[in-house]
């Protein structure tokens, strides 16, 4: 898999803002097939940082409807990445 196929997009919410300040953790939406080692390697190569730990969770897609037809959004995987002390990802720090 390509690095950009593994890491789809960053997640920037208030919950992860607090985790970033308190524990130096960053969150990303990742491919559901990606393992923790693949995610760690992709983050280290994309952002030139040292990753200490990767926690993942597969989240259920929400129920949705299009007009009268019920459906469901696809399930997706979230990765919470803990970086070494003193390291940061500039993508999040540029606010």
CORUR-V108712 format. One record per pair of residues at least 24 apart in sequence whose ideal C-beta (glycine too) atoms are under 8 Angstrom apart, sorted by sequence separation. I is the first residue (numbers start at 1). GAP is how many residues later the second one is. D is the distance in whole Angstrom. If there is no record, write none. Layout:
i=<I & I>
gap=<GAP & GAP>
d=<D & D>
//
This chain:
i=<6 & 55 & 56 & 6 & 54 & 55 & 5 & 30 & 32 & 54 & 54 & 55 & 6 & 53 & 54 & 53 & 1 & 51 & 52 & 51 & 52 & 1 & 6 & 7 & 51 & 52 & 1 & 6 & 50 & 51 & 49 & 50 & 7 & 49 & 6 & 7 & 1 & 50 & 43 & 49 & 3 & 7 & 49 & 39 & 49 & 40 & 3 & 39 & 47 & 3 & 32 & 34 & 36 & 47 & 32 & 47 & 32 & 34 & 31 & 29 & 30 & 29 & 30 & 29 & 30 & 28 & 29 & 27 & 28 & 27 & 27 & 28 & 26 & 27 & 25 & 26 & 25 & 25 & 26 & 24 & 25 & 23 & 24 & 24 & 19 & 24 & 24 & 26 & 16 & 24 & 26 & 11 & 20 & 12 & 10 & 10>
gap=<24 & 24 & 24 & 25 & 25 & 25 & 26 & 26 & 26 & 26 & 27 & 27 & 28 & 28 & 28 & 29 & 30 & 30 & 30 & 31 & 31 & 32 & 32 & 32 & 32 & 32 & 33 & 33 & 33 & 33 & 34 & 34 & 35 & 35 & 36 & 36 & 37 & 37 & 38 & 38 & 39 & 39 & 39 & 40 & 40 & 41 & 42 & 42 & 42 & 43 & 43 & 43 & 43 & 43 & 44 & 44 & 45 & 45 & 46 & 47 & 47 & 48 & 48 & 49 & 49 & 50 & 50 & 51 & 51 & 52 & 53 & 53 & 54 & 54 & 55 & 55 & 56 & 57 & 57 & 58 & 58 & 59 & 59 & 60 & 61 & 61 & 63 & 63 & 64 & 64 & 66 & 67 & 72 & 80 & 81 & 82>
d=<6 & 7 & 8 & 5 & 6 & 5 & 6 & 7 & 7 & 7 & 6 & 8 & 5 & 7 & 8 & 4 & 7 & 6 & 5 & 7 & 7 & 8 & 6 & 7 & 6 & 6 & 7 & 6 & 7 & 8 & 5 & 4 & 5 & 7 & 4 & 7 & 7 & 6 & 5 & 5 & 5 & 6 & 8 & 5 & 6 & 8 & 6 & 7 & 5 & 6 & 7 & 7 & 8 & 8 & 7 & 7 & 5 & 8 & 7 & 6 & 5 & 7 & 7 & 6 & 5 & 7 & 8 & 6 & 5 & 7 & 5 & 7 & 7 & 7 & 5 & 5 & 7 & 5 & 7 & 6 & 8 & 7 & 5 & 8 & 7 & 7 & 7 & 6 & 8 & 8 & 6 & 7 & 6 & 7 & 6 & 7>
//
